Amino acid sequence: MLLTLSTDKLSHHPRAMKILRKLLVYRRFLLILFTPILLLPLPLIIRTKEAECAYTLFVVAIFWLTEALPLAVSALLPALMFPLFGIMASKQVASAYFKDFHLLLTGVICLATSIEKWNLHKRIALKMVMLVGVNPAWLTLGFMISSAFLSMWLSNTSCAAMVMPVVEAVAQQIISAKAEADALEMTYANGSTNHALELDENINDCEGVDGKEKTKQANGYSNGSVHTAHAVCHVEKETKPEASEGGGKYQNQRDHNICKIMCLCIAYSSTIGGLTTLTGTSTNLIFAEQFNTWYPDCQCINFGSWFILCIPITIIILLLSWIWLQWLFLGFNFKELFQCGKAKSASERSSAQVIKDEYKKLGPISYPEIVTLVLFFLMALLWFTRDPGFVSGWASLFPEYRGFATDSTVALIIGLLFFIIPAKTLSRTSNGENIVFDYTPLITWKEFQACMPWEIAMLVGGGFALADGCEVSGLSHWIGSKLTPLGSLPVWLIILISSLIVTSVTEVASNPATITIFLPILAPLAEAIHVNPLYILIPTTLCTSFAFLLPVANPPNAIVFSYGHLRVTDMVKAGLGVNIIGVVVVMFAVMTWAVPLYDLHTYPSWAPVPSVNKTGL
């Protein structure tokens, strides 16, 4: 009898496994099919506009969080469902899909395209690293500063894809130099010749090609899945399995830890630097556009005020993250770090040489690089001086049209120049004749299209459509009335809870999707408890970018993880500390210098007076 039962269990086990495998294969299809069906009782039983809007919101939010459908496709669902439910007309919904945000994004991507095309990003990164030196700790800080600066103006994905080939070359030089030093010691000890491992030429020959491939494939503001074609060279392909299994390619654990730190510093600083500017991350852009749409009378969120708020936050988080990574993997030895006059080790000399060689390969700064740099500074200057807040900006020259010119106006002016200014100048031959080149602008439309994150543009449009639907249907007012009891809690606790929630959700969902879901919920909450909306929305927006725990949480994480130096446990340990640092610093900033900057302790006149909506779900 027992034998029969056991054989029955064994026979049923393979069938169960087959069914489970099929379910896993079709899990996305099943999610797409059953999510709308299971939520259907909500609009059928509760026949109100609020319930119908909530049904749309839940379906879109689930699809965004699980990425069962592409983010841009899910973002189109409000355009389909709102007219069918009679919440908004199709023309009204369609108008939400192209806003001032999209014009700002267009201008910024023109700048990013030119920077990438003419290799200006690499020149800036290498120059910054050369300034700080090649001591492992200072080298790491140099990479962090250069990545953070670049990510203020470029997407975090592009920044990581640009800088990582340089970091990988330096990491391989450290490993190679250590092997050469050990081989030299053995030669002197044994009296025999021992050829050292040489990777320099292999790395330098193929690093540039790899950087271009990665830049093309991992470009844009998206924080979804990343497909990174990583094949730095034939040597690396052979050695990477050793690194992941037994660490065979590293001479010792310290070399491996140095490689880990350099990879993690690029992943984290590429995200942290983007906090500084409104255009640095898609979450900042989404917040600015939605906030200005909800509160058009508030003119306090602009490039200058945001920079003043966030530059100290970025600097503090960068420095504390650098200290945390040093302590976690190498130990923070102050004597060794600040010791002057100490002779450089073989690995440090080799690292310095590869960085100098890479910089020499760029040659003298070219005409397109100079023009791009000038336009870059001009754009930043116009952004800062438009309406600084503490003094009158150039926008005050047009008092009759106050509020007409925005940051997108500046971005479009500069972006248009990239399509006008020629990429080549006239040159003279030895006999004094001018050589006329074909007229080619700094960037072409095809190059712009390749860099433009269309998925994010559609995603943001879907978020605006959802926000409009929540307002028209009355759902936002209903949510606000139900959240009123939270007013009994201290404000700092509400901010902390909301920051921790979005920080947790963004580890498994894309940053743009997370902020798009939570902003329409938190804005009515602030109004309901009679608190300045900026008090809750600013820290929530900043904390949405803190996706540091997992390789799949952020495209920069996935890019650096693909190089084979890291394990998931390394990223979780390091990322948890950086997450905590980020939340603490943001909380401290909102409670201190952000208060006088935005008058956070006062309920503003531009926010609506809280009112209870008697209609309910």
Secondary structure, DSSP 8 states (H G I E B T S, - for coil): -HHHHHHHHHHHHHHHHHHHHHHHHTHHHHHHHHHHHHHTHHHHHS-SHHHHHHHHHHHHHHHHHHTSS-HHHHHTHHHHHHHHHTSS-HHHHHHTTS-HHHHHHHHHHHHHHHHHHTTHHHHHHHHHHHHH-SSHHHHHHHHHHHHHHHHTTS-HHHHHHHHHHHHHHHHHHHHHHHHHHHHHHHHHHHTS-------HHHHHHHHHHHHHHHHHHS-SS--S---------HHHHHHHHHHHHT-TT-SSHHHHHHHHHHHHHHHHHHHHGGGGSTTTSHHHHHHHHHHHHH-TT----SHHHHHHHHHHHHHHHHHHHHHHHHHHHT---HHHHH--S----HHHHHHHHHHHHHHHHT-S--HHHHHHHHHHHHHHHHHHHH--SSS--GGGG-GGGTTTS-HHHHHHHHHHHHTTSBSS--EE-TTS-EE-----BSS-HHHHHHH--HHHHHHHHHHHHHHHHHHHHTHHHHHHHHTGGGGGS-HHHHHHHHHHHHHHHTTTS-HHHHHHHHHHHHHHHHHHTT--HHHHHHHHHHHTT---SSTTSSHHHHHHHTTSS--HHHHHHHHHHHHHHHHHHHHHHHHTTHHHHHTTTS--TTS----------
